[in-house]
Amino acid sequence: MKIAFTAVLLTISAPLLAAVSAMVDQDKIDETQVVMLSVAVSGSQNYSEPDWTVLDNDFHLAARSQHRENVEIVNGRVKRILSWEVYLIPKRAGSLTIPSFRFGNEETDPITIVVSEIDPELRRQINEHVFFETTITPQEPYVQAAIHVTRRLYYSNSVQVRPEQFGPLSIEEALVVEIGDVKRSFSVRGDSHHNVLIRRSVVFAERSGELTIPASQVLVRLSIGTRDVTLPIFSESKVLRILPIPNDYPVDQNWFPASDVRISDSLDTSDLEGLSVGDSILREVEITAIDSHSTGIPEVVLNTHDSIRQYPDPPQLSDAALVDSVVGKRVQSETLLLTKPGAVEIPQTEVTWWDPQDKQIKQTIIEPRVINVASGLLGDSVEDQAVGANVPLGSEQDAENLASSRFLLPPWQVLVFLCVFLGLMVALLVLFVSRRHWPFGKEPMAPAIGLIRKRLKSRHPSEVKNAMADWLVAHLQVTRVEALQILSSNVEAERILNHLNESIFNERQYTPLVSSRDLKSVLRKIVNNEKNKEISSQSFLNIYEEMGTGLSSAS
């Protein structure tokens, strides 16, 4: 029935007091029927539309009408009457509740809807036309190992379904990677022909114990005989037993499950002939792991000779989809500075990992290499080279000093660059003052950040890990997967994550590695670094063009 809301409570003297109501056209239905909910409010204020997401637990929002607004002026007082109508489809049988809606200091009464199960024969006919199938492998996975989840929705030509409803998985205490978008297929089983929507996901459980793969649901419309039915279709939820780290896995090695691990070392293809003291080599080691996310690939300690100094760069992490698997990649780069002559051996490096299918410890090896280093023109050590070149040498900056001595710019080019840089800084300062906030995206809501700060102090390692990721999500507007990649690319944050993972995966008592204050400091530095990268990437091209113009005019 259609609900008409009229002006009431005219005797109330307080002009800001609202009169509110919520009503339904029927409160007893079956699973295939639709409920019309009418919500109305009257008062002197202009209220916004109710938050319909409070209905998501029990109902699908099938449709909603445009809100209606009437304005009355009585004795010089303005009264607005706002009303909305929405159409709801129950998600299940049972006693369901439409919660209260608040408008200012007033709220509507909750409404109970009794939903009965549909006739068994009708249910059987529906199940012939549309149904879910979910496959999960393996059935007893290890913690942080890949779990392959494939969900298929079969439906006949008499069924209408929107593929965008077939959303990604969302699981607490797990990292979920979707393999592409929803794909379409076709199935023939005996005399039955069905269209198929397929969604593949890879799940990485972050702790041992029970893990629930939640039920999926879509809203469909189908015709059975002369009857049109609209109702939700559900898959079954699945509970998995997640195995802990095996007892025979080495305690001095980071837990690393994967179905295959391959390593490439740029030294294998580099020209290592004719090298002398003072020369440098760029080494790049790429670790590729099938059925492992890049954030789960541990740091590889690259051993070297005492006469070689190492200058590592931050690791680069990336992920790709291969058929129905995730392929994680970690690239570790470093500059090797040769400091003494002779035959220099770079020792063998082993990467230990666990094969969940074979249930075996395996190793992938980087073979040793020998580099023949000749004496330099000015001596037998890198210190002699620096003295001969009149370059000051520091214990940590020798490679940079040697490199910079070869690539000094003429003074006029330095002056042009400084002018461009200062101009950019002035422009950013003006933008900052004019906007009264830092001009790199909207700042996160204070209450959300305040809650994250409290979670960083938690005694539960999984809560701290999630809070670290949420901090970057809130400040950088990235996904959780991207946040974990950023954390794993930072040396200090990766050290903290490894400590947290040891407690989570091994179910050990958690002792914080750093204080919550130091942890927040690390996170702030990461946020600043990422924002600076964004500034550099946006402004580099303009700076380059301006320098090119300056160089042309100077010449």
N, C-alpha and C positions, 0 to 999 in steps of 0.2 A: 504494500500500500504506500501511497505517497504521503510523506509527512510534511505538514505545513506548520511552521513555527511562527507564532504571533507574539506581539509585544506583551510581556508580563511584568509583574513586580513594579508597577508604576508608582506604588506608594513608597518605594525605597528612596530615601533621601540622598544617599551617597551616590553621586553620579558615576563613579568609577566601578561600582559593583556590577559584575556581569551575570546574566542569566544563561545557563548552559544546559544542553540536553544531548543525549545520544540514544537513538532508537533503531530497531531493526524491523524489517517487514515480517520476519518469522524467526522463531527461536528453536524450532524442531524441524530438522531436515535430514536427508541422507547424504551420502558421500558425493553424489553427483549434482546436488542442488546448489544454487547460488543464494547468498544472503545480501540484501541491500541494507547498508548501514548509513543512517542520516545523522550528521552532527551539526549542531547549530549553536550560535552564541549571539547574544545581544548586549549592547552597552555603548558607552560613549567612545570606546577605543576601537582602533582598526586592527583586529587580531590577524595574525598570519595563519596559514593553513596548518592543520594538525600534522604531527609527525606520524605518518602511517607505518613507519618501520616497526613500531611497537606491536604490530599485528603479525609480523613475520614468523613468529614461533608456531602459530596455529593456523594461519590463513594465507592463501595466495590473493594478492590484490589483482583481480581480473580486469577491472576497469574503474574509472572514476569520471564523474561529470564535472563540468565547469562549476566553480563555486558561484553562488548567487548572493547578491548584496542589495539590501533595501535600506533606505535612509528615511527616518521619521524625525520631524521637528515638533516637539510638544512643549508648549509654554517656553519657547526659546531654547530648549535643550535638544541637542542632537543625539539621536539613538540610531546606531547601526545594527542591522540584523544580518548576520553572515551565516550561510549554510552550505554544507558539502554533502555529496552522496557518493559512496563507493560501493563496489560490488565484490563480495568476498567468496572464495571457494575454500572449503575446509581441507586441511592437509591430511586428516585422519578421522576415524570414527572416535566417539567418546564425548566427554563434556569439555568443551572448549570455551575460553574466556576472551572476550573483547575488553581490553584494559581501559582504564580511565584516560581521558584527555584533559589536560590542564590548560586553562585560559586565565592568566593573571592569578588571582587567589582562589579561583573556583575551578572545580573539576567535575567531569561527568561521572555517573555511576558505572561500574563495570557491568557487562552483560554476559550471561551464560548462554551458550548455544549447544544444544544436545544434538549430536550427529550420530545417526544410526548406520549400521553397515548395510550395504546394498544386497539385493537378492543374490544368493549363491550362483544361480544360473546366469544372471547378468554379469557377475564377476568372471565366470568361466568364459563367456563370450568376449569380454573385454581383454582377458589374458591371451586369447587367441589372436587378437588384433595388435596388441602392443605389450611389450615386456622388456625387462632389463636382463642382461647377463654380465657378470663381473668375474674376470679371471685375475688371480694374484699368484705371482711366482717370485721367489720361493715361498713355501708355506711357513717355514721357520727360519727367517733371515737373521743375520747378525746385526748388531748395533752398527749404525752408520753405513751398512752395506745397502746396495740398491735393491729396492722392492718394485717390481714391475706390476703396475695396475692398469688393466685394460677394461674399460667400460663400454658396452655395446647396447644401444637402444634399438630394438626391432619394432617396426610398425608397418601395418598394411596400408594400402592406398586409400582406405576409408578413414585414416587417422591424419589429423592436422597437428603438426608440432613445429615449434620454432627452434632451430638449432642453437641460437644464442642462449637459450635456457640451459643448455648442457654445459654448465660452467666448470671451472677448474676445481680440483680437490683442495680442501682446506683442513689441515690436521694439526692439532697442537702437538708439541714436542717432536716435530718432524719437519724436515725441509722437503718441499714438493716442487718438482720441476715438470712442467707440462711439455710433452713432445708434440710440438706443432699445435694446430687448431683442430677443430672438429672435422673429421673426414666422413665422406659418404661412401656407402657401398650397397651391395644387393645380395640377398640370401635366398636360396631355394632349398626347402626341406620337405621332401615328399611333394605333396600338392600345395604346400604353403609357400607363398612368395612374400618377402618382406624387404622393405627398405631398411638400411642400417646406418645409424650414426655412431661413429667410433671416436673415443677419446682415450689417449694413452698418457700415462703419468709415471714418473719415477719418484719413489718416496725414499727418503733417507731418515730412518728413526734415530733420534738423538739420545735415546736411553733404552736400556734393556727392560724387559718386563712385557706387559700387555700394551698393544697399540691397536686402536680401533680405526679401521677404514670406514668412514661414515657412509650412510646411505645417500644415494643420489636421487634427485626427484625432478621431474619435468611436468608441466601442465599440458595436457593434450585434449583435443576435441575429436570425437569420433561419432560416426553414424552407425547405429545398430538397428536394422529394420527401419521403422518410421521414427525412431527416437534419436535425438541428438544429445550426446552426453559430454560434459566437460568435467574432468577430474584429474587429480595428480597421480602420476605413476612413480613408484619407488623401486629402487634396488635394495637388496639386503645389505645391512652393515656387516662387516667382517672383523673379527677379533684375531689378531696375530700374536704369537709369542715371539718376542725379540730376544735372541740369544746374546749373552754378554761376550766380552772378549775371551777367547779360549785361554785356558790355563797355560798351555805350552807356548803361547806367543811371547816373544822376548820382552821382558819388562823394561829394558833399556831402549826399546824402539817405539816410535809413535805408531799407534794403531792405524793401519792403512789397508782396508778391504777393497778389492777390485777384481774384476774377472781377467784383466790383462794389464800389464804395465810395460811401457816401452820408453826408452831414453835415447835421446840423440845429443851428442856433444860436438859443438862446432870445432873443437880441436882435431876431430877426426878428418875434417875436410879442409882445415886451414893449412896455408903454406908456412911451415915452421922452419924453413931453411934460411940461412944467412942472418940469423938474429944475433944481436950484440947486447952487451950490458947497456941498460938505459932504454931499450926498446920495450914496448908494451904490446900485449895481445888482448883482444876482446874475446872472452870465452862466454858462450851461451849454451846452457844446458836446458833441454826441453823434456819435461816429464809428462807423458800422455797416459792417462788411465781410463780404461773402459769400465763403465758402471761405477764411476766415482765422480763426485762433484769436485770442482777445482778447489773449493774451500776445504775439502777433506784430504787433499794431497799435502803431506807434511813437507817441511823444509828439508832439502837434501844438503847435508854438510859436505861441501866440496873440499876435500883435502888437497894440499899442495906441498911443495918443497920449501924448506926454510929460506932459500935464496930468492923466493918469489913473494912479492907483496900483493895482497888481494884488496881490491876496492869494489865491493859488491853494490849493485843497484837494487832498488825495490823489486820484488817479484811481480811478474805480470800473470794474471789469472784470467782464464776464459773457459767457456763451456760451449759444446755443440751437441746437436742431436744426430744420432746415427741409427736409422731405422726406428727401433723402439728403446734405444739406450741413450744414456748421457755419457759423453766423452769429456772428461775434465783435462785441462792443460795448465801446467805451471812452468813458466819460463824464468830461470834464474840467470842473470847476466852479471859478469864481473870483469874488471880490467886487471890483468896480471902484469906487474912490473918486474922485469928481469934485473936483478941487482948484482949478480956475481957470475963469472964465466964458468964454463965446464958443462959436463953432461948432467942436466937437471931432470930428475924423474918426477912426474906428477903421478902420485900413487893411485891405485885402484879405489873406486868408490862403489859401495854396495847400497842398494835400496831394498829394504825388507818390506814385504806386503803379504796379505792373506788372501788366498783364493777361496771364496765361500763355497763354490761348487765342488771343488776337490777336497775342501777342508784341509788345506796344507799351507805351511809357511813357504813362501817362495822369495827369490831374490833376483833382481835385475842389476847387472853390473856395468859400470863404466870402466873400460879397460885402461890400464896405465899407459902413459905416454912418456917418451924421453925427448927432451929438447936440448940441442947442442947450442950453447951460448958462447959467442966469441967475446974477447975483450973489447972494450970500447976504444975509440980513438984517443980518449984522454985518460984512460986508466982502466983498472980491473974491477971497479965497483961503481954503483950508481952515485955514491957520494963524490967520487972523482969526476964523474961527468958533470955534476952540478957545480963543483968548484971551477972546473975548466970553463963552463959556460957563464960563470959569474951569476949563478942563480941561487938564491938562498934556499936551503933545504930543511924542511921540518920533518919531524918523525911521522906526521900524519898527512902532510900536504905535498910530499915530494913529487908524486906523479902529476898533480895539478900544476906545480911550479914548472916542471919540465915541459909540460904541454903548453902552458901559457907563454913560455919564453919563445915558442916557435910561431905563435899566432897573435902577436901584438898588433893592434890596429893603429893606423896613422892618427895623430891628434885630432885632425879635422873631422874624421869619421866618428871618433868618440864624442866630440862636441855635438855633432848632429844627432847622434843617438840619445845623448843626455837631454837635449832640447825636446825631442819627441817624447821621451819618458816623462819629463817634468810636465809637459802639456797634458799628457794622459792622466797623471796624478791629480792635476788641478781640476780637470773635467770630472773625475770621479768624486773629488771633494765637493764640488758644486752640486753634483747630483745627490750626494749624501745629505748635504745641508737642506736642499730644497725638498727632499722627500721625508726628512726627519727620521729616516731609518736606513739601514744598510741595504743598498740596492741590488741584492742578489736573491730575489724571491721573498716570498712572504715568510715572516718569522713564525715558528710554531706557536700554538696556543700554550700559554703559561701553565694552566692546570695539567696538560698532558706531559709537559717537560718535568713539572714538579713530581708527578707520579713516577716517571722514569728514574728521576734522581733517587727516589726512595727505593726503587727496585734494585738499583746498583749497590745498595747496602745489604741486600738480602743474603742470608746464609745458605741459600740454595743455588748451586752453580748454574743450573739450567735457567733460573730466573735472571741471574746476572748476565748470562750470555744473551738471552732474549732482550734484555734491557739495553745492552750495548748496540745490538742491531737496531732496536727501535729508536735509539738516540739519533743514529744516522738517517733512518727513515724520516724522522720528524724534521731534522735540520736540512737535509739535502734533497728531500722529496724523491727518494729512490725506493726500489722494491727491497724486500728483505733479502732476497738472493744477492742483489747488488751490494747491499750493506755488508753482508758477510764477506764478499769478495774484497771490498775496500778494507775491511778490518784485517783480512789475511794478507793484504799487500803491505801492511805496516808492520815493521819488525817488532815494536813493543806490543802492539795490539795482538799480533799473532802469538807472541809468547804468553800473553794472558789467556787467549783462547785455548791454546794447547793445555795450559794448566786446568782450565775449566773443563775441557773435554776429558782429561784424565779422570777427574772426579766423577763426571757424568757417566762415561762409558764403563768405568771400573766400579761404579757405585761406592766410591771411597768417601770418607769424611772430608768435607771441603774446608780448606784453610786459605783465605784470600792471599793472593800473591802480592797485591798492592792495596793500599787503602782506597776507599771510595773517592776521596779527594784526588788522589793521584790518577785514578781511573778516569774521572771526569776531565782531568787535565789532558790525558792522552786523547780522549774523544774530542775535546775542543781543538786540539792541534790537528787532528785528522780532518775535522770539518773545515778549519781554516785552509788547510792544504788543498782540499778538494775544491773549495770556492776559488782559491788562487789559480788552480789549474783551469777552471772555467773562465776566469778573467783572461788568462794568458791565451787560451785557445780562441777566444772571441776577438781579442785585440791584436794578435800577432800579425794577421794579414794586413791590417791597417798600418801598423808600425812598419812592416816591411815595405809597403807601397810608399809611405812617406819618406822612408830612408832612401828608397830608389829615386824618388823625385829630387831629394836633397843632393844625392850623389851626382845625378845628371846635371843639375844646375851648377854644382861646384866644379864639375869637369869642363 
